[in-house]
Amino acid sequence: MQIRHARPEDLPAMQEIFADARAFMRENGNPDQWGDRFPTQEMIDRDLALHRSYVCEDNGKIAATFAFTTDGEPTYRVIRGGAWLDDAPYGVVHRIAAAKGTHGAASFCMNWCMEQCGNIRIDTHANNKPMQGLLNKLGYTYCGVIELENGRGERLAFQKRVEK
């Protein structure tokens, strides 16, 4: 597998992956995190324009997609019921989704992100048990709860850092 910046011509494959991810979430007790339209086209276009949209290819086929940045996340400024592991610069992973029938792509993507900066924060819905399981398997620590922008709900927050 390999990671590269997403390109406009990747959009149909990315949209298919997102649609499959929404269906997977609904089928696994998490119908509300992405609903019927998340991520929006506006979000995807912004991620592409800011060069923070990535795809994971496996044998020439897009196996996963995600957004990654080291520019911080405003909603992470306040955390309730816990604390971040540190105040050091960090990377953020958003909108990670793997193609239907793909195995290991999400772990590969998360590990790639960790290699980029050594300190990753991520959040997920309380009902997203598969993502929580992945984060646990990869050694992420539950840190507390963050509030989404515009009062759209709360998310469980996790962090992993390379020990120095």
C-alpha positions in Angstrom: 0.0 0.0 0.0 1.0 3.6 -0.5 -0.3 7.0 0.4 -0.5 10.0 -1.9 -2.4 13.3 -2.1 -5.8 12.9 -3.5 -6.5 14.4 -6.9 -9.8 15.6 -8.5 -10.0 12.5 -10.6 -10.1 10.4 -7.4 -13.4 12.0 -6.4 -15.7 9.2 -7.8 -13.8 6.5 -6.0 -13.7 8.6 -2.8 -17.4 9.3 -3.0 -18.1 5.6 -3.4 -15.9 4.8 -0.3 -17.7 7.5 1.7 -21.1 6.1 0.6 -20.1 2.6 1.6 -18.7 3.9 5.0 -22.1 5.6 5.7 -23.9 2.3 5.0 -21.4 0.4 7.2 -21.9 2.9 10.0 -25.7 2.5 9.8 -25.5 -1.3 9.7 -23.2 -1.2 12.8 -25.3 0.9 15.1 -23.9 4.3 14.2 -26.4 6.0 11.9 -25.9 9.5 13.1 -22.1 10.2 12.8 -22.1 10.7 9.0 -25.9 10.6 8.4 -26.7 10.6 4.7 -24.5 13.3 3.3 -21.3 13.6 5.3 -18.7 14.5 4.3 -20.1 17.2 2.2 -18.7 18.0 -1.2 -17.7 21.4 0.2 -15.5 19.7 2.8 -14.0 17.3 0.3 -13.2 20.2 -2.1 -11.7 22.2 0.8 -9.5 19.3 1.8 -8.3 18.9 -1.8 -7.6 22.6 -2.2 -5.6 22.7 1.1 -3.7 19.5 0.1 -4.9 17.7 3.2 -6.9 15.0 1.3 -5.2 11.7 0.9 -5.8 8.3 -0.7 -4.3 4.9 0.1 -3.7 2.8 -3.0 -3.4 -0.9 -3.0 -2.3 -2.5 -6.3 -3.3 0.6 -8.2 -6.8 0.8 -6.6 -8.0 3.3 -4.0 -8.4 1.4 -0.8 -9.0 4.2 1.6 -9.3 8.0 1.9 -8.8 10.5 4.8 -7.9 14.0 5.6 -4.7 14.8 7.5 -3.2 18.0 8.7 -0.7 19.3 11.2 -2.4 22.7 11.4 -4.3 21.8 14.6 -8.0 21.5 15.2 -10.0 24.4 16.8 -12.5 22.0 18.4 -9.6 20.3 20.3 -8.9 23.5 22.4 -11.4 22.4 25.0 -11.7 18.8 26.2 -14.0 17.7 29.0 -13.7 14.7 31.3 -10.0 14.3 30.8 -7.0 15.9 29.1 -4.8 15.6 26.1 -1.5 13.7 26.6 0.5 16.8 25.9 0.5 20.2 24.4 3.0 19.5 21.7 2.3 20.1 18.0 0.1 17.3 16.6 -1.5 15.9 13.5 -5.2 15.4 13.0 -7.0 12.7 11.1 -10.5 13.3 9.9 -13.0 11.5 7.5 -11.0 8.3 7.3 -12.9 5.5 5.4 -11.8 2.3 3.7 -13.2 0.7 0.6 -15.7 -2.1 1.1 -14.0 -5.4 1.4 -10.6 -3.8 2.1 -8.5 -5.1 5.0 -5.8 -3.3 6.8 -6.1 0.0 4.9 -7.3 2.1 7.8 -4.5 0.8 10.0 -2.0 1.5 7.2 -3.3 5.1 6.9 -3.2 5.8 10.7 0.3 4.4 10.9 1.4 6.6 8.0 0.0 9.7 9.7 1.9 8.8 12.9 5.1 8.6 10.8 4.5 12.1 9.5 4.6 13.9 12.9 4.8 11.4 15.8 1.7 12.9 17.7 -1.8 12.3 16.4 -5.2 13.3 17.8 -8.5 12.0 16.4 -12.1 12.0 17.5 -15.0 9.7 16.8 -18.7 9.3 17.6 -19.6 7.3 20.8 -21.5 4.8 18.6 -18.5 4.2 16.3 -17.4 1.0 18.0 -15.3 -0.2 14.9 -13.2 3.0 14.9 -12.8 2.9 18.7 -11.6 -0.7 18.3 -9.1 0.3 15.7 -7.8 3.1 17.8 -7.5 0.8 20.8 -5.7 -1.8 18.7 -3.2 0.8 17.4 -2.4 2.0 21.0 -4.4 5.3 21.1 -5.4 6.7 24.5 -8.9 7.9 25.3 -8.5 11.5 26.4 -12.0 12.9 27.0 -14.8 14.5 25.1 -14.7 17.4 22.6 -17.6 19.5 21.3 -18.1 19.9 17.6 -18.4 23.4 16.0 -21.9 25.0 16.0 -23.2 22.7 18.7 -23.4 19.7 16.3 -22.6 17.2 19.1 -19.7 15.8 21.0 -17.1 13.2 20.1 -14.7 10.9 22.0 -11.2 12.2 21.7 -8.1 10.0 21.4 -4.3 10.6 21.1 -1.2 8.7 20.4 2.3 10.0 20.5 5.8 8.6 20.0 7.4 8.2 23.3 10.7 10.1 23.5 
